[in-house]
């Protein structure tokens, strides 16, 4: 009896899931606007936390200026050793 009830319920759920739902023909949706790709040497792909953009290529020019760096510059001398490290965390 449980098998017949479960089978009937499964068939009913399948019919409901596959039922045809028609959307209204007078939709007020505007078609997407096509934008020309920007010519740049850098590609910019974006993923947002709210999932409005999932790894979507952006048409924004990422042009870098030739101005000098105002931030401090860190220079590393590979010939100077201060301390050896065996590992990080649990070893």
MIDREN-853638 format. One record per residue: x, z, y of N, C-alpha, C in turn; residue in one letter; chain. Coordinates in nm, 4 decimals. Layout:
N
guti n.xx->X; n.zz->Z; n.yy->Y; ca.xx->X; ca.zz->Z; ca.yy->Y; c.xx->X; c.zz->Z; c.yy->Y; code->A; unit->A .
...
END
This chain:
91
guti n.xx->0.0825; n.zz->0.0000; n.yy->-0.1189; ca.xx->0.0000; ca.zz->0.0000; ca.yy->0.0000; c.xx->0.0876; c.zz->0.0000; c.yy->0.1263; code->X; unit->A .
guti n.xx->0.1968; n.zz->0.0790; n.yy->0.1236; ca.xx->0.2866; ca.zz->0.0835; ca.yy->0.2386; c.xx->0.3531; c.zz->-0.0521; c.yy->0.2613; code->X; unit->A .
guti n.xx->0.3815; n.zz->-0.1223; n.yy->0.1517; ca.xx->0.4446; ca.zz->-0.2532; ca.yy->0.1633; c.xx->0.3518; c.zz->-0.3522; c.yy->0.2327; code->X; unit->A .
guti n.xx->0.2256; n.zz->-0.3535; n.yy->0.1958; ca.xx->0.1288; ca.zz->-0.4450; ca.yy->0.2563; c.xx->0.1097; c.zz->-0.4107; c.yy->0.4036; code->X; unit->A .
guti n.xx->0.1029; n.zz->-0.2815; n.yy->0.4345; ca.xx->0.0880; ca.zz->-0.2387; ca.yy->0.5740; c.xx->0.2109; c.zz->-0.2796; c.yy->0.6556; code->X; unit->A .
guti n.xx->0.3289; n.zz->-0.2588; n.yy->0.6014; ca.xx->0.4523; ca.zz->-0.2960; ca.yy->0.6704; c.xx->0.4641; c.zz->-0.4464; c.yy->0.6881; code->X; unit->A .
guti n.xx->0.4240; n.zz->-0.5226; n.yy->0.5857; ca.xx->0.4277; ca.zz->-0.6681; ca.yy->0.5944; c.xx->0.3296; c.zz->-0.7191; c.yy->0.6998; code->X; unit->A .
guti n.xx->0.2105; n.zz->-0.6616; n.yy->0.7018; ca.xx->0.1105; ca.zz->-0.7017; ca.yy->0.8016; c.xx->0.1568; c.zz->-0.6692; c.yy->0.9426; code->X; unit->A .
guti n.xx->0.2173; n.zz->-0.5529; n.yy->0.9599; ca.xx->0.2683; ca.zz->-0.5135; ca.yy->1.0907; c.xx->0.3819; c.zz->-0.6057; c.yy->1.1339; code->X; unit->A .
guti n.xx->0.4698; n.zz->-0.6418; n.yy->1.0418; ca.xx->0.5806; ca.zz->-0.7323; ca.yy->1.0737; c.xx->0.5296; c.zz->-0.8698; c.yy->1.1150; code->X; unit->A .
guti n.xx->0.4289; n.zz->-0.9202; n.yy->1.0438; ca.xx->0.3716; ca.zz->-1.0504; ca.yy->1.0783; c.xx->0.3055; c.zz->-1.0445; c.yy->1.2153; code->X; unit->A .
guti n.xx->0.2355; n.zz->-0.9357; n.yy->1.2454; ca.xx->0.1698; ca.zz->-0.9218; ca.yy->1.3755; c.xx->0.2728; c.zz->-0.9183; c.yy->1.4881; code->X; unit->A .
guti n.xx->0.3812; n.zz->-0.8444; n.yy->1.4692; ca.xx->0.4865; ca.zz->-0.8374; ca.yy->1.5709; c.xx->0.5513; c.zz->-0.9742; c.yy->1.5882; code->X; unit->A .
guti n.xx->0.5732; n.zz->-1.0463; n.yy->1.4793; ca.xx->0.6326; ca.zz->-1.1794; ca.yy->1.4862; c.xx->0.5420; c.zz->-1.2760; c.yy->1.5617; code->X; unit->A .
guti n.xx->0.4127; n.zz->-1.2698; n.yy->1.5377; ca.xx->0.3183; ca.zz->-1.3580; ca.yy->1.6073; c.xx->0.3157; c.zz->-1.3260; c.yy->1.7560; code->X; unit->A .
guti n.xx->0.3164; n.zz->-1.1985; n.yy->1.7904; ca.xx->0.3148; ca.zz->-1.1594; ca.yy->1.9319; c.xx->0.4441; c.zz->-1.2025; c.yy->2.0003; code->X; unit->A .
guti n.xx->0.5566; n.zz->-1.1870; n.yy->1.9315; ca.xx->0.6853; ca.zz->-1.2228; ca.yy->1.9909; c.xx->0.6987; c.zz->-1.3735; c.yy->2.0110; code->X; unit->A .
guti n.xx->0.6394; n.zz->-1.4513; n.yy->1.9232; ca.xx->0.6512; ca.zz->-1.5970; ca.yy->1.9322; c.xx->0.5358; c.zz->-1.6617; c.yy->2.0073; code->X; unit->A .
guti n.xx->0.4436; n.zz->-1.5825; n.yy->2.0596; ca.xx->0.3289; ca.zz->-1.6407; ca.yy->2.1292; c.xx->0.3751; c.zz->-1.7111; c.yy->2.2555; code->X; unit->A .
guti n.xx->0.3043; n.zz->-1.8129; n.yy->2.2909; ca.xx->0.3395; ca.zz->-1.8946; ca.yy->2.4067; c.xx->0.2805; c.zz->-1.8322; c.yy->2.5318; code->X; unit->A .
guti n.xx->0.3645; n.zz->-1.8022; n.yy->2.6272; ca.xx->0.3146; ca.zz->-1.7516; ca.yy->2.7546; c.xx->0.3487; c.zz->-1.8545; c.yy->2.8602; code->X; unit->A .
guti n.xx->0.2473; n.zz->-1.9024; n.yy->2.9281; ca.xx->0.2671; ca.zz->-2.0066; ca.yy->3.0284; c.xx->0.2846; c.zz->-1.9424; c.yy->3.1645; code->X; unit->A .
guti n.xx->0.3833; n.zz->-1.9902; n.yy->3.2376; ca.xx->0.4045; ca.zz->-1.9411; ca.yy->3.3730; c.xx->0.3229; c.zz->-2.0279; c.yy->3.4679; code->X; unit->A .
guti n.xx->0.2857; n.zz->-1.9755; n.yy->3.5826; ca.xx->0.2072; ca.zz->-2.0552; ca.yy->3.6773; c.xx->0.2857; c.zz->-2.1763; c.yy->3.7264; code->X; unit->A .
guti n.xx->0.2144; n.zz->-2.2859; n.yy->3.7495; ca.xx->0.2798; ca.zz->-2.4097; ca.yy->3.7907; c.xx->0.3108; c.zz->-2.4123; c.yy->3.9389; code->X; unit->A .
guti n.xx->0.2459; n.zz->-2.3289; n.yy->4.0176; ca.xx->0.2704; ca.zz->-2.3274; ca.yy->4.1616; c.xx->0.3706; c.zz->-2.2178; c.yy->4.1972; code->X; unit->A .
guti n.xx->0.4877; n.zz->-2.2297; n.yy->4.1419; ca.xx->0.5922; ca.zz->-2.1307; ca.yy->4.1644; c.xx->0.6492; c.zz->-2.1451; c.yy->4.3056; code->X; unit->A .
guti n.xx->0.6787; n.zz->-2.0318; n.yy->4.3679; ca.xx->0.7356; ca.zz->-2.0331; ca.yy->4.5027; c.xx->0.8874; c.zz->-2.0206; c.yy->4.4990; code->X; unit->A .
guti n.xx->0.9461; n.zz->-2.0384; n.yy->4.3812; ca.xx->1.0907; ca.zz->-2.0288; ca.yy->4.3671; c.xx->1.1579; c.zz->-2.1471; c.yy->4.4346; code->X; unit->A .
guti n.xx->1.2629; n.zz->-2.1190; n.yy->4.5086; ca.xx->1.3381; ca.zz->-2.2262; ca.yy->4.5722; c.xx->1.4499; c.zz->-2.2700; c.yy->4.4792; code->X; unit->A .
guti n.xx->1.4789; n.zz->-2.3982; n.yy->4.4741; ca.xx->1.5876; ca.zz->-2.4440; ca.yy->4.3876; c.xx->1.7214; c.zz->-2.3941; c.yy->4.4403; code->X; unit->A .
guti n.xx->1.8193; n.zz->-2.3740; n.yy->4.3513; ca.xx->1.9504; ca.zz->-2.3265; ca.yy->4.3966; c.xx->2.0177; c.zz->-2.4294; c.yy->4.4866; code->X; unit->A .
guti n.xx->2.0890; n.zz->-2.3802; n.yy->4.5847; ca.xx->2.1591; ca.zz->-2.4660; ca.yy->4.6794; c.xx->2.2982; c.zz->-2.4950; c.yy->4.6241; code->X; unit->A .
guti n.xx->2.3320; n.zz->-2.6215; n.yy->4.6155; ca.xx->2.4629; ca.zz->-2.6615; ca.yy->4.5648; c.xx->2.5650; c.zz->-2.6534; c.yy->4.6770; code->X; unit->A .
guti n.xx->2.6734; n.zz->-2.5836; n.yy->4.6500; ca.xx->2.7815; ca.zz->-2.5746; ca.yy->4.7478; c.xx->2.9039; c.zz->-2.6462; c.yy->4.6922; code->X; unit->A .
guti n.xx->2.9715; n.zz->-2.7158; n.yy->4.7777; ca.xx->3.0923; ca.zz->-2.7873; ca.yy->4.7374; c.xx->3.2016; c.zz->-2.6878; c.yy->4.7004; code->X; unit->A .
guti n.xx->3.2762; n.zz->-2.7132; n.yy->4.5935; ca.xx->3.3879; ca.zz->-2.6250; ca.yy->4.5604; c.xx->3.4941; c.zz->-2.6290; c.yy->4.6694; code->X; unit->A .
guti n.xx->3.5500; n.zz->-2.5146; n.yy->4.6980; ca.xx->3.6525; ca.zz->-2.5035; ca.yy->4.8011; c.xx->3.7869; c.zz->-2.5395; c.yy->4.7392; code->X; unit->A .
guti n.xx->3.8651; n.zz->-2.6182; n.yy->4.8094; ca.xx->3.9976; ca.zz->-2.6584; ca.yy->4.7615; c.xx->4.0987; c.zz->-2.5501; c.yy->4.7983; code->X; unit->A .
guti n.xx->4.1485; n.zz->-2.4796; n.yy->4.6990; ca.xx->4.2470; ca.zz->-2.3748; ca.yy->4.7194; c.xx->4.3323; c.zz->-2.3631; c.yy->4.5939; code->X; unit->A .
guti n.xx->4.4467; n.zz->-2.3007; n.yy->4.6041; ca.xx->4.5359; ca.zz->-2.2851; ca.yy->4.4899; c.xx->4.5003; c.zz->-2.1634; c.yy->4.4055; code->X; unit->A .
guti n.xx->4.4094; n.zz->-2.0811; n.yy->4.4529; ca.xx->4.3741; ca.zz->-1.9575; ca.yy->4.3842; c.xx->4.2288; c.zz->-1.9653; c.yy->4.3397; code->X; unit->A .
guti n.xx->4.2020; n.zz->-1.9340; n.yy->4.2117; ca.xx->4.0649; ca.zz->-1.9260; ca.yy->4.1619; c.xx->4.0184; c.zz->-1.7819; c.yy->4.1702; code->X; unit->A .
guti n.xx->3.8928; n.zz->-1.7631; n.yy->4.2046; ca.xx->3.8369; ca.zz->-1.6297; ca.yy->4.2213; c.xx->3.7139; c.zz->-1.6179; c.yy->4.1330; code->X; unit->A .
guti n.xx->3.7220; n.zz->-1.5347; n.yy->4.0285; ca.xx->3.6118; ca.zz->-1.5118; ca.yy->3.9354; c.xx->3.5623; c.zz->-1.3698; c.yy->3.9574; code->X; unit->A .
guti n.xx->3.4318; n.zz->-1.3507; n.yy->3.9572; ca.xx->3.3744; ca.zz->-1.2221; ca.yy->3.9938; c.xx->3.2783; c.zz->-1.1722; c.yy->3.8870; code->X; unit->A .
guti n.xx->3.2858; n.zz->-1.0432; n.yy->3.8574; ca.xx->3.1877; ca.zz->-0.9738; ca.yy->3.7753; c.xx->3.1463; c.zz->-0.8502; c.yy->3.8518; code->X; unit->A .
guti n.xx->3.0155; n.zz->-0.8333; n.yy->3.8713; ca.xx->2.9640; ca.zz->-0.7186; ca.yy->3.9453; c.xx->2.9105; c.zz->-0.6137; c.yy->3.8485; code->X; unit->A .
guti n.xx->2.9134; n.zz->-0.4886; n.yy->3.8905; ca.xx->2.8659; ca.zz->-0.3792; ca.yy->3.8077; c.xx->2.7170; c.zz->-0.3853; c.yy->3.7807; code->X; unit->A .
guti n.xx->2.6393; n.zz->-0.4392; n.yy->3.8736; ca.xx->2.4946; ca.zz->-0.4479; ca.yy->3.8533; c.xx->2.4551; c.zz->-0.5752; c.yy->3.7787; code->X; unit->A .
guti n.xx->2.5509; n.zz->-0.6498; n.yy->3.7280; ca.xx->2.5353; ca.zz->-0.7692; ca.yy->3.6463; c.xx->2.4626; c.zz->-0.8827; c.yy->3.7175; code->X; unit->A .
guti n.xx->2.4717; n.zz->-0.8897; n.yy->3.8502; ca.xx->2.4169; ca.zz->-1.0046; ca.yy->3.9210; c.xx->2.5120; c.zz->-1.1227; c.yy->3.9134; code->X; unit->A .
guti n.xx->2.6378; n.zz->-1.0976; n.yy->3.8829; ca.xx->2.7367; ca.zz->-1.2032; ca.yy->3.8608; c.xx->2.8225; c.zz->-1.1611; c.yy->3.7423; code->X; unit->A .
guti n.xx->2.8203; n.zz->-1.2404; n.yy->3.6358; ca.xx->2.8982; ca.zz->-1.2108; ca.yy->3.5166; c.xx->3.0043; c.zz->-1.3183; c.yy->3.4985; code->X; unit->A .
guti n.xx->3.1256; n.zz->-1.2868; n.yy->3.5368; ca.xx->3.2408; ca.zz->-1.3765; ca.yy->3.5286; c.xx->3.2044; c.zz->-1.5139; c.yy->3.5837; code->X; unit->A .
guti n.xx->3.1635; n.zz->-1.5153; n.yy->3.7100; ca.xx->3.1172; ca.zz->-1.6359; ca.yy->3.7784; c.xx->3.2229; c.zz->-1.6804; c.yy->3.8791; code->X; unit->A .
guti n.xx->3.2579; n.zz->-1.8089; n.yy->3.8747; ca.xx->3.3582; ca.zz->-1.8614; ca.yy->3.9670; c.xx->3.2996; c.zz->-1.8655; c.yy->4.1070; code->X; unit->A .
guti n.xx->3.3755; n.zz->-1.8148; n.yy->4.2031; ca.xx->3.3303; ca.zz->-1.8069; ca.yy->4.3414; c.xx->3.3873; c.zz->-1.9231; c.yy->4.4215; code->X; unit->A .
guti n.xx->3.3083; n.zz->-1.9745; n.yy->4.5126; ca.xx->3.3517; ca.zz->-2.0842; ca.yy->4.5999; c.xx->3.3955; c.zz->-2.0297; c.yy->4.7346; code->X; unit->A .
guti n.xx->3.4853; n.zz->-1.9340; n.yy->4.7314; ca.xx->3.5374; ca.zz->-1.8720; ca.yy->4.8527; c.xx->3.6866; c.zz->-1.9032; c.yy->4.8595; code->X; unit->A .
guti n.xx->3.7314; n.zz->-1.9489; n.yy->4.9737; ca.xx->3.8732; ca.zz->-1.9803; ca.yy->4.9899; c.xx->3.9527; c.zz->-1.8516; c.yy->5.0066; code->X; unit->A .
guti n.xx->4.0523; n.zz->-1.8339; n.yy->4.9232; ca.xx->4.1419; ca.zz->-1.7191; ca.yy->4.9337; c.xx->4.2728; c.zz->-1.7679; c.yy->4.9944; code->X; unit->A .
guti n.xx->4.2737; n.zz->-1.7800; n.yy->5.1233; ca.xx->4.3925; ca.zz->-1.8264; ca.yy->5.1944; c.xx->4.4684; c.zz->-1.7061; c.yy->5.2485; code->X; unit->A .
guti n.xx->4.5965; n.zz->-1.7030; n.yy->5.2212; ca.xx->4.6793; ca.zz->-1.5921; ca.yy->5.2640; c.xx->4.7580; c.zz->-1.6328; c.yy->5.3873; code->X; unit->A .
guti n.xx->4.7680; n.zz->-1.5407; n.yy->5.4805; ca.xx->4.8380; ca.zz->-1.5719; ca.yy->5.6050; c.xx->4.9884; c.zz->-1.5530; c.yy->5.5871; code->X; unit->A .
guti n.xx->5.0628; n.zz->-1.6067; n.yy->5.6804; ca.xx->5.2085; ca.zz->-1.5995; ca.yy->5.6751; c.xx->5.2616; c.zz->-1.4855; c.yy->5.7614; code->X; unit->A .
guti n.xx->5.1783; n.zz->-1.3864; n.yy->5.7928; ca.xx->5.2241; ca.zz->-1.2744; ca.yy->5.8747; c.xx->5.3125; c.zz->-1.1827; c.yy->5.7922; code->X; unit->A .
guti n.xx->5.3941; n.zz->-1.1044; n.yy->5.8595; ca.xx->5.4855; ca.zz->-1.0150; ca.yy->5.7898; c.xx->5.4101; c.zz->-0.8955; c.yy->5.7321; code->X; unit->A .
guti n.xx->5.4693; n.zz->-0.8342; n.yy->5.6318; ca.xx->5.4102; ca.zz->-0.7199; ca.yy->5.5648; c.xx->5.4304; c.zz->-0.5949; c.yy->5.6494; code->X; unit->A .
guti n.xx->5.3227; n.zz->-0.5267; n.yy->5.6855; ca.xx->5.3335; ca.zz->-0.4050; ca.yy->5.7655; c.xx->5.3409; c.zz->-0.2802; c.yy->5.6779; code->X; unit->A .
guti n.xx->5.3189; n.zz->-0.2957; n.yy->5.5462; ca.xx->5.3262; ca.zz->-0.1820; ca.yy->5.4540; c.xx->5.4707; c.zz->-0.1587; c.yy->5.4125; code->X; unit->A .
guti n.xx->5.5040; n.zz->-0.0363; n.yy->5.3701; ca.xx->5.6409; ca.zz->-0.0100; ca.yy->5.3256; c.xx->5.6722; c.zz->-0.0865; c.yy->5.1971; code->X; unit->A .
guti n.xx->5.7952; n.zz->-0.1308; n.yy->5.1836; ca.xx->5.8392; ca.zz->-0.2054; ca.yy->5.0671; c.xx->5.9226; c.zz->-0.1142; c.yy->4.9786; code->X; unit->A .
guti n.xx->5.8920; n.zz->-0.1133; n.yy->4.8494; ca.xx->5.9665; ca.zz->-0.0323; ca.yy->4.7528; c.xx->6.0671; c.zz->-0.1229; c.yy->4.6835; code->X; unit->A .
guti n.xx->6.1932; n.zz->-0.0861; n.yy->4.6928; ca.xx->6.2983; ca.zz->-0.1627; ca.yy->4.6282; c.xx->6.3518; c.zz->-0.0813; c.yy->4.5112; code->X; unit->A .
guti n.xx->6.3603; n.zz->-0.1447; n.yy->4.3931; ca.xx->6.4059; ca.zz->-0.0777; ca.yy->4.2716; c.xx->6.5434; c.zz->-0.1318; c.yy->4.2352; code->X; unit->A .
guti n.xx->6.6391; n.zz->-0.0386; n.yy->4.2162; ca.xx->6.7735; ca.zz->-0.0762; ca.yy->4.1738; c.xx->6.7811; c.zz->-0.0571; c.yy->4.0222; code->X; unit->A .
guti n.xx->6.7909; n.zz->-0.1645; n.yy->3.9440; ca.xx->6.7917; ca.zz->-0.1504; ca.yy->3.7980; c.xx->6.9200; c.zz->-0.0867; c.yy->3.7446; code->X; unit->A .
guti n.xx->7.0235; n.zz->-0.0741; n.yy->3.8259; ca.xx->7.1493; ca.zz->-0.0146; ca.yy->3.7812; c.xx->7.1499; c.zz->0.1372; c.yy->3.7934; code->X; unit->A .
guti n.xx->7.0534; n.zz->0.1952; n.yy->3.8626; ca.xx->7.0475; ca.zz->0.3395; ca.yy->3.8812; c.xx->6.9497; c.zz->0.3996; c.yy->3.7809; code->X; unit->A .
guti n.xx->6.9985; n.zz->0.4974; n.yy->3.6999; ca.xx->6.9133; ca.zz->0.5664; ca.yy->3.6033; c.xx->6.9059; c.zz->0.7127; c.yy->3.6422; code->X; unit->A .
guti n.xx->6.7855; n.zz->0.7658; n.yy->3.6565; ca.xx->6.7680; ca.zz->0.9045; ca.yy->3.6961; c.xx->6.7401; c.zz->0.9947; c.yy->3.5767; code->X; unit->A .
guti n.xx->6.6544; n.zz->0.9509; n.yy->3.4845; ca.xx->6.6170; ca.zz->1.0354; ca.yy->3.3719; c.xx->6.5666; c.zz->0.9455; c.yy->3.2602; code->X; unit->A .
guti n.xx->6.6007; n.zz->0.9811; n.yy->3.1351; ca.xx->6.5492; ca.zz->0.9039; ca.yy->3.0222; c.xx->6.4143; c.zz->0.9606; c.yy->2.9804; code->X; unit->A .
guti n.xx->6.3317; n.zz->0.8768; n.yy->2.9234; ca.xx->6.1976; ca.zz->0.9172; ca.yy->2.8800; c.xx->6.1847; c.zz->0.8849; c.yy->2.7323; code->X; unit->A .
guti n.xx->6.1443; n.zz->0.9856; n.yy->2.6522; ca.xx->6.1218; ca.zz->0.9637; ca.yy->2.5094; c.xx->5.9848; c.zz->0.9016; c.yy->2.4841; code->X; unit->A .
guti n.xx->5.8878; n.zz->0.9340; n.yy->2.5641; ca.xx->5.7528; ca.zz->0.8799; ca.yy->2.5447; c.xx->5.6540; c.zz->0.9555; c.yy->2.6307; code->X; unit->A .
guti n.xx->5.5340; n.zz->0.9075; n.yy->2.6336; ca.xx->5.4280; ca.zz->0.9708; ca.yy->2.7107; c.xx->5.3202; c.zz->1.0197; c.yy->2.6148; code->X; unit->A .
guti n.xx->5.2605; n.zz->1.1322; n.yy->2.6459; ca.xx->5.1518; ca.zz->1.1830; ca.yy->2.5630; c.xx->5.2025; c.zz->1.2486; c.yy->2.4370; code->X; unit->A .
guti n.xx->5.1218; n.zz->1.2450; n.yy->2.3345; ca.xx->5.1536; ca.zz->1.3093; ca.yy->2.2074; c.xx->5.2572; c.zz->1.2276; c.yy->2.1328; code->X; unit->A .
guti n.xx->5.3716; n.zz->1.2898; n.yy->2.1004; ca.xx->5.4757; ca.zz->1.2201; ca.yy->2.0250; c.xx->5.5164; c.zz->1.3003; c.yy->1.9051; code->X; unit->A .
END
